[in-house]
Amino acid sequence: MFDTAMARRMMVDGQVRTVDVTNLDLIGAMLAVPRELFMPPGMTAQAYVDSEITIGKSRALLKPMVLAKLIQAAELGAGDHVLDVGCGTGYSAALLSRLAGSVVALEEDAALAHQAQTALAEAGAATVVVATGPLTAGWPAAAPYDLILLDGATEIVPDSLGQQLKPNGRIVGVFGHGPTGKAMNYSLIEGRLRGRPIFDAAAPVLPGFVAPAVFAF
């Protein structure tokens, strides 16, 4: 029988702590949230592998170490209001709900949003508000946010989302495609979104965040 509690411990000890994730609240959340609830049908045994998990529609759950380092870099406060863009099946939102004051989980795919709603309730994270709509539009109805987490990569600077930040808010996510990607921390400086690299990272590009094609003549 698959020992999920042991698998979670091995994920944290072998994949997360080893990449300098030291935030004890985050580590506690990753030990507590049953990642298997957020897997596609028939993939429970893969819940704790050291890789992205495909969830359909060209989407994936981030590698545990990438997600953990992004959340740690966000330096969440207990009262922070968070928007999770591209929440997929809801695992990232479940973690965030244990660290922040309130979480809106945005997903544009209706089937994934429904799965997230169900899984979050099963995981005891029913306070997360699941919203359905285009990811690039954010969720202005609940703005402004202290943190916007991009649960995937972007090939463009997410300027539209920057307008939904509080003055001292930040956006964390992966910029770029493939192995050359960089995890970035964006903040508003003189009304413009500015980013600084945090660490090397790779993640699938979120819908709507693909750079326009450039044609050479």
Secondary structure, 3 states (H helix, E strand, C coil): CCCHHHHHHHHHHHHHHHHCCCCHHHHHHHHHCCHHHHCCCCCHHHCCCCCCEEEECCEEECCHHHHHHHHHHHCCCCCCEEEEECCCCCHHHHHHHCCCCEEEEEECCHHHHHHHHHHHHHCCCCCCEEEECCHHHCCHHHCCEEEEEEEEEECCCCHHHHCCEEEEEEEEEEECCHHHCEEEEEEEECCEEEEEEEEECCCCECCCCCCCCCCCC
